[in-house]
């Protein structure tokens, strides 16, 4: 896909409408110079397709570039169709800018002025977010091309820790760092670790965001798999699932019971949502390390099949 930059927009404060500029300097691993959304995170620069803005205006919206809070309006490319890991190349030569897609869509926490006027906003479902991998200057009319992600790239992972005390800062979370260390040693690119209380809505939102938006190959949860009234992780995981993958959780329980018979009390689930595998782990760092050691080798084949980088059957064909 090839396109062009229709508009470049920035704002000095978050939550405000962005204003259009003729050109902007993109800073590696930071974002757009002078824009409030720049920083060390995964949503440095946002993109929106021009045709989606035009179609919205045909409904009487009367929006201009920047009204959705987008940084770039791109003509000729369906931004919302670009999966995480896609490289967006803007400009040519030494000043070429490279962006990496990190998230598709977003949750709308507070309805913007466009939504309040129209009862709808396209940014949460049509916008994409990127990190700046190579800096340079972008101008209106700059050419844009995309390079789809390599199926052989490292697997990505996200970690969700469920702990009321850790989320309030009363207790240090040790399971998250342990999971991240094991996954990195196994070659995973760990996108983020979030620590949340044992709340259904919060967990549901995070699992959907990490699978649908960030498109992590593997999402690990730790905690909330026991018999306590507030242990709701398996129920929420099954609720957001598109397909069940029970063998992963069953195998972890089987192997864990060789260590302690209390492993039979773990209610953890394992499922597939979209192109993400979600696996519930117990809450202790020791159990996290043990359970990951049981499943990571075989799980790599399943994730490869889901991604499309390996065939379904690993056996020999006649």
Short mmCIF file of the C-alpha atoms (twelve columns), coordinates in Angstrom:
data_MODEL
# 
_entry.id   MODEL 
# 
loop_
_atom_site.group_PDB 
_atom_site.id 
_atom_site.type_symbol 
_atom_site.label_atom_id 
_atom_site.label_alt_id 
_atom_site.label_comp_id 
_atom_site.label_asym_id 
_atom_site.label_seq_id 
_atom_site.Cartn_x 
_atom_site.Cartn_y 
_atom_site.Cartn_z 
_atom_site.pdbx_PDB_model_num 
ATOM 1   C CA . UNK A 1   0.000   0.000   0.000  1 
ATOM 2   C CA . UNK A 2   1.222   3.480   -0.886 1 
ATOM 3   C CA . UNK A 3   -0.190  6.793   0.273  1 
ATOM 4   C CA . UNK A 4   0.592   10.380  1.202  1 
ATOM 5   C CA . UNK A 5   0.404   12.574  4.271  1 
ATOM 6   C CA . UNK A 6   -2.673  14.795  4.073  1 
ATOM 7   C CA . UNK A 7   -2.206  16.492  7.437  1 
ATOM 8   C CA . UNK A 8   0.185   16.694  10.406 1 
ATOM 9   C CA . UNK A 9   -1.347  17.723  13.737 1 
ATOM 10  C CA . UNK A 10  0.072   18.449  17.183 1 
ATOM 11  C CA . UNK A 11  -1.114  19.817  20.517 1 
ATOM 12  C CA . UNK A 12  0.785   21.039  23.563 1 
ATOM 13  C CA . UNK A 13  -1.691  19.505  26.031 1 
ATOM 14  C CA . UNK A 14  -3.374  16.125  26.130 1 
ATOM 15  C CA . UNK A 15  -7.138  16.049  25.828 1 
ATOM 16  C CA . UNK A 16  -7.196  19.047  23.530 1 
ATOM 17  C CA . UNK A 17  -7.895  19.285  19.791 1 
ATOM 18  C CA . UNK A 18  -4.700  19.182  17.750 1 
ATOM 19  C CA . UNK A 19  -3.780  21.958  15.315 1 
ATOM 20  C CA . UNK A 20  -2.454  21.379  11.820 1 
ATOM 21  C CA . UNK A 21  1.151   22.228  10.925 1 
ATOM 22  C CA . UNK A 22  2.996   22.169  7.601  1 
ATOM 23  C CA . UNK A 23  5.882   20.023  8.861  1 
ATOM 24  C CA . UNK A 24  7.089   18.365  12.059 1 
ATOM 25  C CA . UNK A 25  10.233  16.762  13.398 1 
ATOM 26  C CA . UNK A 26  9.903   13.155  14.530 1 
ATOM 27  C CA . UNK A 27  12.286  12.099  17.299 1 
ATOM 28  C CA . UNK A 28  13.390  8.471   17.618 1 
ATOM 29  C CA . UNK A 29  11.801  6.638   20.575 1 
ATOM 30  C CA . UNK A 30  10.005  9.817   21.602 1 
ATOM 31  C CA . UNK A 31  7.426   11.078  19.112 1 
ATOM 32  C CA . UNK A 32  6.709   14.406  17.452 1 
ATOM 33  C CA . UNK A 33  8.595   17.409  18.763 1 
ATOM 34  C CA . UNK A 34  6.199   19.709  20.613 1 
ATOM 35  C CA . UNK A 35  3.346   17.202  20.830 1 
ATOM 36  C CA . UNK A 36  1.868   16.300  24.213 1 
ATOM 37  C CA . UNK A 37  1.625   12.589  23.378 1 
ATOM 38  C CA . UNK A 38  5.367   12.236  22.790 1 
ATOM 39  C CA . UNK A 39  7.266   10.269  25.418 1 
ATOM 40  C CA . UNK A 40  8.671   6.883   26.327 1 
ATOM 41  C CA . UNK A 41  5.596   4.757   25.669 1 
ATOM 42  C CA . UNK A 42  3.930   2.805   22.869 1 
ATOM 43  C CA . UNK A 43  1.470   5.455   21.638 1 
ATOM 44  C CA . UNK A 44  3.847   8.192   20.493 1 
ATOM 45  C CA . UNK A 45  2.241   8.979   17.120 1 
ATOM 46  C CA . UNK A 46  -1.369  8.297   16.063 1 
ATOM 47  C CA . UNK A 47  -2.572  7.768   12.484 1 
ATOM 48  C CA . UNK A 48  -6.017  7.961   10.885 1 
ATOM 49  C CA . UNK A 49  -7.114  7.251   7.314  1 
ATOM 50  C CA . UNK A 50  -8.287  10.257  5.299  1 
ATOM 51  C CA . UNK A 51  -11.124 8.314   3.657  1 
ATOM 52  C CA . UNK A 52  -12.580 7.456   7.082  1 
ATOM 53  C CA . UNK A 53  -12.569 11.158  7.996  1 
ATOM 54  C CA . UNK A 54  -14.220 12.040  4.664  1 
ATOM 55  C CA . UNK A 55  -16.918 9.391   5.142  1 
ATOM 56  C CA . UNK A 56  -17.607 10.699  8.649  1 
ATOM 57  C CA . UNK A 57  -17.946 14.225  7.283  1 
ATOM 58  C CA . UNK A 58  -20.496 13.012  4.752  1 
ATOM 59  C CA . UNK A 59  -22.719 12.327  7.764  1 
ATOM 60  C CA . UNK A 60  -22.574 16.014  8.651  1 
ATOM 61  C CA . UNK A 61  -19.761 15.923  11.198 1 
ATOM 62  C CA . UNK A 62  -17.859 18.918  9.784  1 
ATOM 63  C CA . UNK A 63  -14.577 17.839  11.380 1 
ATOM 64  C CA . UNK A 64  -11.150 19.103  10.353 1 
ATOM 65  C CA . UNK A 65  -7.733  17.512  10.703 1 
ATOM 66  C CA . UNK A 66  -6.776  17.125  14.358 1 
ATOM 67  C CA . UNK A 67  -10.320 17.080  15.747 1 
ATOM 68  C CA . UNK A 68  -9.996  13.387  16.645 1 
ATOM 69  C CA . UNK A 69  -6.662  13.947  18.384 1 
ATOM 70  C CA . UNK A 70  -4.784  12.238  15.547 1 
ATOM 71  C CA . UNK A 71  -1.223  13.199  14.619 1 
ATOM 72  C CA . UNK A 72  -1.261  12.107  10.981 1 
ATOM 73  C CA . UNK A 73  -4.051  11.886  8.433  1 
ATOM 74  C CA . UNK A 74  -2.991  9.473   5.690  1 
ATOM 75  C CA . UNK A 75  -4.471  9.263   2.188  1 
ATOM 76  C CA . UNK A 76  -4.491  6.013   0.216  1 
ATOM 77  C CA . UNK A 77  -3.878  3.594   3.108  1 
ATOM 78  C CA . UNK A 78  -6.401  1.818   5.324  1 
ATOM 79  C CA . UNK A 79  -4.593  2.430   8.604  1 
ATOM 80  C CA . UNK A 80  -6.990  0.345   10.701 1 
ATOM 81  C CA . UNK A 81  -6.094  -2.763  8.680  1 
ATOM 82  C CA . UNK A 82  -2.389  -2.599  9.571  1 
ATOM 83  C CA . UNK A 83  -1.512  -5.186  12.242 1 
ATOM 84  C CA . UNK A 84  0.848   -4.549  15.119 1 
ATOM 85  C CA . UNK A 85  4.435   -4.846  13.963 1 
ATOM 86  C CA . UNK A 86  3.789   -3.139  10.613 1 
ATOM 87  C CA . UNK A 87  6.432   -0.601  9.589  1 
ATOM 88  C CA . UNK A 88  5.141   2.717   8.230  1 
ATOM 89  C CA . UNK A 89  7.762   4.559   6.180  1 
ATOM 90  C CA . UNK A 90  7.258   8.278   5.561  1 
ATOM 91  C CA . UNK A 91  9.412   10.359  3.223  1 
ATOM 92  C CA . UNK A 92  12.496  9.325   1.300  1 
ATOM 93  C CA . UNK A 93  16.261  9.401   1.564  1 
ATOM 94  C CA . UNK A 94  18.181  10.448  4.670  1 
ATOM 95  C CA . UNK A 95  15.139  12.168  6.185  1 
ATOM 96  C CA . UNK A 96  12.985  9.045   5.942  1 
ATOM 97  C CA . UNK A 97  10.900  8.430   9.075  1 
ATOM 98  C CA . UNK A 98  10.028  4.930   10.239 1 
ATOM 99  C CA . UNK A 99  7.141   4.158   12.561 1 
ATOM 100 C CA . UNK A 100 6.206   0.786   14.056 1 
ATOM 101 C CA . UNK A 101 2.529   0.017   14.680 1 
ATOM 102 C CA . UNK A 102 2.052   -0.855  18.363 1 
ATOM 103 C CA . UNK A 103 -1.727  -0.743  18.827 1 
ATOM 104 C CA . UNK A 104 -4.932  -0.722  16.806 1 
ATOM 105 C CA . UNK A 105 -7.840  1.267   18.190 1 
ATOM 106 C CA . UNK A 106 -8.283  2.365   21.778 1 
ATOM 107 C CA . UNK A 107 -10.806 2.508   24.565 1 
ATOM 108 C CA . UNK A 108 -12.591 5.856   24.813 1 
ATOM 109 C CA . UNK A 109 -12.593 6.817   28.501 1 
ATOM 110 C CA . UNK A 110 -14.050 10.303  28.072 1 
ATOM 111 C CA . UNK A 111 -16.195 11.202  25.092 1 
ATOM 112 C CA . UNK A 112 -14.664 13.982  22.985 1 
ATOM 113 C CA . UNK A 113 -16.473 16.978  21.549 1 
ATOM 114 C CA . UNK A 114 -16.986 15.126  18.260 1 
ATOM 115 C CA . UNK A 115 -18.764 12.273  20.053 1 
ATOM 116 C CA . UNK A 116 -20.867 14.662  22.084 1 
ATOM 117 C CA . UNK A 117 -21.995 16.394  18.891 1 
ATOM 118 C CA . UNK A 118 -22.413 13.336  16.636 1 
ATOM 119 C CA . UNK A 119 -22.982 10.464  19.066 1 
ATOM 120 C CA . UNK A 120 -20.017 8.709   17.481 1 
ATOM 121 C CA . UNK A 121 -16.239 9.012   17.063 1 
ATOM 122 C CA . UNK A 122 -14.131 7.030   14.607 1 
ATOM 123 C CA . UNK A 123 -10.776 7.304   16.394 1 
ATOM 124 C CA . UNK A 124 -11.341 4.472   18.931 1 
ATOM 125 C CA . UNK A 125 -11.999 1.939   16.155 1 
ATOM 126 C CA . UNK A 126 -10.152 3.385   13.127 1 
ATOM 127 C CA . UNK A 127 -7.050  4.979   14.667 1 
ATOM 128 C CA . UNK A 128 -3.703  3.236   15.073 1 
ATOM 129 C CA . UNK A 129 -0.748  4.073   17.290 1 
ATOM 130 C CA . UNK A 130 2.973   3.843   16.632 1 
ATOM 131 C CA . UNK A 131 6.459   4.283   18.050 1 
ATOM 132 C CA . UNK A 132 9.118   6.279   16.198 1 
ATOM 133 C CA . UNK A 133 11.875  3.855   15.192 1 
ATOM 134 C CA . UNK A 134 13.796  6.347   13.030 1 
ATOM 135 C CA . UNK A 135 13.438  10.101  13.279 1 
ATOM 136 C CA . UNK A 136 13.348  12.809  10.636 1 
ATOM 137 C CA . UNK A 137 11.128  15.552  9.247  1 
ATOM 138 C CA . UNK A 138 7.679   14.882  7.794  1 
ATOM 139 C CA . UNK A 139 5.901   17.375  5.556  1 
ATOM 140 C CA . UNK A 140 2.387   17.562  4.154  1 
ATOM 141 C CA . UNK A 141 2.361   15.544  0.948  1 
ATOM 142 C CA . UNK A 142 5.228   13.264  2.018  1 
ATOM 143 C CA . UNK A 143 4.948   9.783   0.472  1 
ATOM 144 C CA . UNK A 144 3.942   6.893   2.744  1 
ATOM 145 C CA . UNK A 145 4.461   3.172   2.281  1 
ATOM 146 C CA . UNK A 146 4.015   0.197   4.562  1 
ATOM 147 C CA . UNK A 147 5.984   -2.980  5.163  1 
ATOM 148 C CA . UNK A 148 3.920   -5.770  6.674  1 
ATOM 149 C CA . UNK A 149 5.369   -7.546  9.725  1 
ATOM 150 C CA . UNK A 150 7.698   -10.499 9.265  1 
ATOM 151 C CA . UNK A 151 6.041   -13.731 10.405 1 
ATOM 152 C CA . UNK A 152 9.426   -14.874 11.698 1 
ATOM 153 C CA . UNK A 153 9.832   -11.906 14.063 1 
ATOM 154 C CA . UNK A 154 10.117  -12.669 17.808 1 
ATOM 155 C CA . UNK A 155 6.906   -13.542 19.635 1 
ATOM 156 C CA . UNK A 156 5.410   -10.762 21.731 1 
ATOM 157 C CA . UNK A 157 4.007   -11.113 25.240 1 
ATOM 158 C CA . UNK A 158 2.078   -9.064  27.780 1 
ATOM 159 C CA . UNK A 159 1.720   -9.726  31.499 1 
ATOM 160 C CA . UNK A 160 -1.267  -8.948  33.728 1 
ATOM 161 C CA . UNK A 161 -0.787  -9.243  37.489 1 
ATOM 162 C CA . UNK A 162 -3.936  -9.459  39.605 1 
ATOM 163 C CA . UNK A 163 -3.368  -8.371  43.189 1 
ATOM 164 C CA . UNK A 164 -5.375  -5.938  45.291 1 
ATOM 165 C CA . UNK A 165 -2.394  -5.216  47.545 1 
ATOM 166 C CA . UNK A 166 0.187   -4.875  44.772 1 
ATOM 167 C CA . UNK A 167 -2.104  -2.576  42.767 1 
ATOM 168 C CA . UNK A 168 -2.357  -0.275  45.813 1 
ATOM 169 C CA . UNK A 169 1.383   -0.347  46.442 1 
ATOM 170 C CA . UNK A 170 0.988   -2.168  49.764 1 
ATOM 171 C CA . UNK A 171 2.983   -5.167  48.538 1 
ATOM 172 C CA . UNK A 172 5.741   -5.420  45.953 1 
ATOM 173 C CA . UNK A 173 4.849   -7.444  42.887 1 
ATOM 174 C CA . UNK A 174 7.464   -10.118 42.238 1 
ATOM 175 C CA . UNK A 175 5.497   -12.331 39.855 1 
ATOM 176 C CA . UNK A 176 5.523   -9.777  37.022 1 
ATOM 177 C CA . UNK A 177 9.324   -9.340  36.941 1 
ATOM 178 C CA . UNK A 178 9.782   -13.111 37.205 1 
ATOM 179 C CA . UNK A 179 7.425   -13.758 34.268 1 
ATOM 180 C CA . UNK A 180 9.097   -11.031 32.211 1 
ATOM 181 C CA . UNK A 181 12.554  -12.479 32.904 1 
ATOM 182 C CA . UNK A 182 11.534  -15.996 31.884 1 
ATOM 183 C CA . UNK A 183 9.777   -14.799 28.742 1 
ATOM 184 C CA . UNK A 184 12.696  -12.600 27.661 1 
ATOM 185 C CA . UNK A 185 15.091  -15.493 28.185 1 
ATOM 186 C CA . UNK A 186 12.825  -17.541 25.905 1 
ATOM 187 C CA . UNK A 187 13.113  -14.884 23.182 1 
ATOM 188 C CA . UNK A 188 9.827   -13.026 23.700 1 
ATOM 189 C CA . UNK A 189 9.517   -9.284  23.278 1 
ATOM 190 C CA . UNK A 190 7.635   -8.275  26.439 1 
ATOM 191 C CA . UNK A 191 5.385   -5.369  25.458 1 
ATOM 192 C CA . UNK A 192 4.188   -4.370  28.922 1 
ATOM 193 C CA . UNK A 193 3.329   -5.522  32.429 1 
ATOM 194 C CA . UNK A 194 0.230   -4.169  34.169 1 
ATOM 195 C CA . UNK A 195 -0.733  -4.627  37.821 1 
ATOM 196 C CA . UNK A 196 -4.451  -4.395  38.561 1 
ATOM 197 C CA . UNK A 197 -6.844  -5.252  41.406 1 
ATOM 198 C CA . UNK A 198 -8.992  -8.394  41.297 1 
ATOM 199 C CA . UNK A 199 -11.846 -6.682  39.462 1 
ATOM 200 C CA . UNK A 200 -13.807 -8.248  36.614 1 
ATOM 201 C CA . UNK A 201 -14.290 -5.157  34.467 1 
ATOM 202 C CA . UNK A 202 -10.667 -4.069  34.766 1 
ATOM 203 C CA . UNK A 203 -9.354  -7.505  33.822 1 
ATOM 204 C CA . UNK A 204 -11.818 -7.830  30.944 1 
ATOM 205 C CA . UNK A 205 -10.729 -4.460  29.533 1 
ATOM 206 C CA . UNK A 206 -7.038  -5.300  29.816 1 
ATOM 207 C CA . UNK A 207 -7.377  -8.698  28.128 1 
ATOM 208 C CA . UNK A 208 -9.343  -7.178  25.252 1 
ATOM 209 C CA . UNK A 209 -6.911  -4.261  24.891 1 
ATOM 210 C CA . UNK A 210 -3.831  -6.475  24.907 1 
ATOM 211 C CA . UNK A 211 -5.267  -8.998  22.433 1 
ATOM 212 C CA . UNK A 212 -7.308  -6.822  20.077 1 
ATOM 213 C CA . UNK A 213 -5.307  -3.609  20.340 1 
ATOM 214 C CA . UNK A 214 -1.703  -4.536  21.071 1 
ATOM 215 C CA . UNK A 215 -2.100  -7.963  19.426 1 
ATOM 216 C CA . UNK A 216 0.283   -9.718  21.812 1 
ATOM 217 C CA . UNK A 217 1.004   -13.297 20.750 1 
ATOM 218 C CA . UNK A 218 0.908   -14.434 24.379 1 
ATOM 219 C CA . UNK A 219 -0.894  -12.862 27.329 1 
ATOM 220 C CA . UNK A 220 0.039   -14.196 30.749 1 
ATOM 221 C CA . UNK A 221 -2.053  -13.501 33.829 1 
ATOM 222 C CA . UNK A 222 -0.816  -14.200 37.339 1 
ATOM 223 C CA . UNK A 223 -3.115  -14.434 40.344 1 
ATOM 224 C CA . UNK A 224 -6.837  -14.821 40.896 1 
ATOM 225 C CA . UNK A 225 -6.996  -18.546 40.080 1 
ATOM 226 C CA . UNK A 226 -7.788  -19.910 43.548 1 
ATOM 227 C CA . UNK A 227 -10.931 -20.434 45.624 1 
ATOM 228 C CA . UNK A 228 -11.233 -16.954 47.140 1 
ATOM 229 C CA . UNK A 229 -14.413 -15.028 46.386 1 
ATOM 230 C CA . UNK A 230 -12.311 -12.357 44.613 1 
ATOM 231 C CA . UNK A 231 -10.469 -14.925 42.452 1 
ATOM 232 C CA . UNK A 232 -12.214 -14.202 39.142 1 
ATOM 233 C CA . UNK A 233 -9.424  -14.607 36.588 1 
ATOM 234 C CA . UNK A 234 -10.595 -17.884 34.946 1 
ATOM 235 C CA . UNK A 235 -14.205 -16.690 34.614 1 
ATOM 236 C CA . UNK A 236 -13.194 -13.438 32.903 1 
ATOM 237 C CA . UNK A 237 -10.667 -15.229 30.703 1 
ATOM 238 C CA . UNK A 238 -13.325 -17.672 29.457 1 
ATOM 239 C CA . UNK A 239 -15.744 -14.785 28.970 1 
ATOM 240 C CA . UNK A 240 -13.435 -12.959 26.520 1 
ATOM 241 C CA . UNK A 241 -12.330 -16.149 24.732 1 
ATOM 242 C CA . UNK A 242 -13.095 -16.823 21.090 1 
ATOM 243 C CA . UNK A 243 -11.882 -20.429 21.358 1 
ATOM 244 C CA . UNK A 244 -10.904 -22.690 24.216 1 
ATOM 245 C CA . UNK A 245 -7.417  -24.218 24.510 1 
ATOM 246 C CA . UNK A 246 -7.769  -26.237 27.729 1 
ATOM 247 C CA . UNK A 247 -4.772  -28.527 27.236 1 
ATOM 248 C CA . UNK A 248 -2.288  -25.815 28.251 1 
ATOM 249 C CA . UNK A 249 -3.892  -25.277 31.674 1 
ATOM 250 C CA . UNK A 250 -4.480  -28.999 32.119 1 
ATOM 251 C CA . UNK A 251 -0.827  -29.788 31.476 1 
ATOM 252 C CA . UNK A 252 0.344   -27.135 33.929 1 
ATOM 253 C CA . UNK A 253 -1.875  -28.646 36.616 1 
ATOM 254 C CA . UNK A 254 -0.634  -32.153 35.816 1 
ATOM 255 C CA . UNK A 255 3.034   -31.172 36.037 1 
ATOM 256 C CA . UNK A 256 2.463   -28.983 39.112 1 
ATOM 257 C CA . UNK A 257 0.820   -31.880 40.952 1 
ATOM 258 C CA . UNK A 258 4.153   -33.689 40.737 1 
ATOM 259 C CA . UNK A 259 5.417   -30.920 43.038 1 
ATOM 260 C CA . UNK A 260 2.371   -30.387 45.285 1 
ATOM 261 C CA . UNK A 261 -1.075  -31.956 45.375 1 
ATOM 262 C CA . UNK A 262 -2.535  -28.496 46.055 1 
ATOM 263 C CA . UNK A 263 -2.031  -27.782 42.356 1 
ATOM 264 C CA . UNK A 264 -5.403  -29.510 41.842 1 
ATOM 265 C CA . UNK A 265 -6.990  -26.416 43.430 1 
ATOM 266 C CA . UNK A 266 -5.781  -24.083 40.674 1 
ATOM 267 C CA . UNK A 267 -8.688  -23.089 38.420 1 
ATOM 268 C CA . UNK A 268 -6.575  -21.422 35.743 1 
ATOM 269 C CA . UNK A 269 -7.825  -21.414 32.152 1 
ATOM 270 C CA . UNK A 270 -6.091  -21.176 28.765 1 
ATOM 271 C CA . UNK A 271 -7.858  -19.755 25.703 1 
ATOM 272 C CA . UNK A 272 -7.458  -18.048 22.342 1 
ATOM 273 C CA . UNK A 273 -8.795  -14.604 21.537 1 
ATOM 274 C CA . UNK A 274 -8.150  -13.459 17.982 1 
ATOM 275 C CA . UNK A 275 -4.481  -14.189 17.377 1 
ATOM 276 C CA . UNK A 276 -3.533  -14.138 21.067 1 
ATOM 277 C CA . UNK A 277 -3.109  -17.032 23.479 1 
ATOM 278 C CA . UNK A 278 -4.181  -16.168 27.037 1 
ATOM 279 C CA . UNK A 279 -2.856  -18.350 29.863 1 
ATOM 280 C CA . UNK A 280 -3.706  -18.030 33.570 1 
ATOM 281 C CA . UNK A 281 -0.835  -18.686 35.991 1 
ATOM 282 C CA . UNK A 282 -0.865  -18.885 39.802 1 
ATOM 283 C CA . UNK A 283 0.105   -15.832 41.838 1 
ATOM 284 C CA . UNK A 284 3.485   -16.815 43.326 1 
ATOM 285 C CA . UNK A 285 6.784   -16.086 41.537 1 
ATOM 286 C CA . UNK A 286 7.923   -19.681 42.072 1 
ATOM 287 C CA . UNK A 287 4.750   -21.101 40.518 1 
ATOM 288 C CA . UNK A 288 4.981   -18.617 37.632 1 
ATOM 289 C CA . UNK A 289 8.512   -19.766 36.815 1 
ATOM 290 C CA . UNK A 290 7.594   -23.452 37.112 1 
ATOM 291 C CA . UNK A 291 4.448   -23.224 35.008 1 
ATOM 292 C CA . UNK A 292 6.150   -21.279 32.223 1 
ATOM 293 C CA . UNK A 293 8.954   -23.849 32.134 1 
ATOM 294 C CA . UNK A 294 6.329   -26.567 31.587 1 
ATOM 295 C CA . UNK A 295 4.585   -24.964 28.610 1 
ATOM 296 C CA . UNK A 296 6.839   -22.561 26.686 1 
ATOM 297 C CA . UNK A 297 8.510   -25.102 24.367 1 
ATOM 298 C CA . UNK A 298 5.270   -26.659 23.111 1 
ATOM 299 C CA . UNK A 299 3.403   -23.363 23.236 1 
ATOM 300 C CA . UNK A 300 5.814   -21.881 20.692 1 
ATOM 301 C CA . UNK A 301 4.452   -24.282 18.072 1 
ATOM 302 C CA . UNK A 302 0.855   -23.307 18.835 1 
ATOM 303 C CA . UNK A 303 1.626   -19.591 18.645 1 
ATOM 304 C CA . UNK A 304 3.469   -20.175 15.382 1 
ATOM 305 C CA . UNK A 305 0.414   -21.927 13.934 1 
ATOM 306 C CA . UNK A 306 -1.816  -19.078 15.124 1 
ATOM 307 C CA . UNK A 307 0.514   -16.490 13.569 1 
ATOM 308 C CA . UNK A 308 0.823   -18.526 10.362 1 
ATOM 309 C CA . UNK A 309 4.590   -18.971 10.523 1 
ATOM 310 C CA . UNK A 310 4.469   -22.780 10.915 1 
ATOM 311 C CA . UNK A 311 2.192   -25.478 9.551  1 
ATOM 312 C CA . UNK A 312 -0.571  -27.054 11.642 1 
ATOM 313 C CA . UNK A 313 1.021   -30.494 11.767 1 
ATOM 314 C CA . UNK A 314 4.574   -30.980 12.978 1 
ATOM 315 C CA . UNK A 315 4.658   -34.653 11.911 1 
ATOM 316 C CA . UNK A 316 6.165   -36.059 8.748  1 
ATOM 317 C CA . UNK A 317 3.936   -36.209 5.684  1 
ATOM 318 C CA . UNK A 318 3.881   -39.213 3.372  1 
# 
